[in-house]
Amino acid sequence: MKRLLTVLLCTMLFLSACGTAESTSETAPENPPVESSAESIPETQAETEFQLPEKQPSEFDEYSSNTVIATGANYATNASKGATYRTYLPIEQAGELEYCFYFSDVVDSTWERGRLTHAGMNGSDYEIISAHVTTAPDSETDLTDWTEITFDGNSGKSVTAGESFWSDSVKLVIPEGNYLVWEWTVQGELIPCTKMTELAYSYIVKENEPIYNMEIPLPKLIGAKRDVKKNLVCFGDSITQGAQTTAYANNFWVSEISESLGNEYAVWNAGLGYARASDAVISEDWLKRAKSGDIVTLAFGTNDLVAGQYNDGKPSATSTPEEIEAWIRSLITELQSAGCQVILFNAPPFDYDETHEAVRTALNERFPVIAEEMHVPLFDWSALLSDPSEPAKTLYGGHPNDEGCQMIAETFLEQFGDLLR
């Protein structure tokens, strides 16, 4: 498909001077001290420019994401009898790099109503029997030259429910155009996993035969020691994850942005199908990973509208605009407190019925206010993806197709290219 070759044509307007001093007439003393006119500061100069705190150190500072495939956990798979899982991961930067893999035995977001798994839920205790990586140009090539992944020098590991941990580091050479192939054998009742929906070639291996499988447990970070200028984290739901773009083609908007930015920038896809803003505010490990970004795109709202807040596996009411706004504001505050520059996305069209569309419309009326008050730029992908003659209708599908994702990436980079670069 056509790739992004010319972008960054527009300068972005970000972190402009904001906030007018509120009137203090009700609390001012009756006889306030009078300043000399020569030393007084005009009101317009008294306005202060919002400044982020210094970027906070993170355990993810040494290793940056090296795949655009989302590797968070929005479900859990049953491997109580033991299973071998294999996944082909496209990489952002080829060549010889030092890799290290991060894991957490926690489900990040709620799937459907949450009848089996929900945001912040610990997985079960489980055993890593073995883990290996190799490289291949496609999913049909015979796999050889496996490299063992170890944990504190051991070939396996007993994982405690809710535990987070890192593998040992290892040097790997991944040729340009090849996949990093991750394979491990694990045993446990509920192991956090990613619903892949044909974003990556993913299999259960039985008797050396790969069988396609949608539920794949993976490291939460495919980390590589890369010399990058900035880390971009894309935090959101299935539209960020890339659902319903062409299978295995990496044509979703996060991948398009990564390709355009090149190897000097690391892009970590933190999108998860069915995720809500209400999930993100309670998912400590997921939010911790998002906070590692220098810049974080924040794109929630669709599933808050469709599925509502997790309600112990029972049907829940559609979240209100006020509830969604409160969660969005909480996430911005958390990210900014870690020194992240946040780019806020509004709620895209999804061919809703009249009731849900009314909620989306009310929510989108609040996004400019949120952006202004919280000093973040707003990306209006709602206008970009809507039918101009009927704003409730989508131009590229509820999950934007390849064309829609290319349009998102191009417009996003035109608006925010200077910030990213």
Secondary structure, DSSP 8 states (H G I E B T S, - for coil): -----S---S----S---------TTTS-SS-----TTT---HHHH------------TTSSSEE--SS----SEEEEEEEEEEEEEEEE-SS-EEEEEEEEEE-B--S--TT-SS--TT-B---EEEEEEEEEEESSSSS-----EE--BTTBS-EEE-TT-EEE---EEEEE-TT-EEEEEEEEEEEEEEEEE-TTSSEEEEEETTEEEE-SEE---SEEEE----SEEEEEEESHHHHTTTSSTTS--SHHHHHHHHH-TTEEEEEEE-TT--HHHHTT-HHHHHHHTT-SEEEEE--HHHHHT-S--TTS------HHHHHHHHHHHHHHHHHTT-EEEEE--------HHHHHHHHHHHHHHHHHHHHHT--EE-HHHHHEETTEEEEESSTTTT-HHHHHHHHHHHHHHHHHHH-
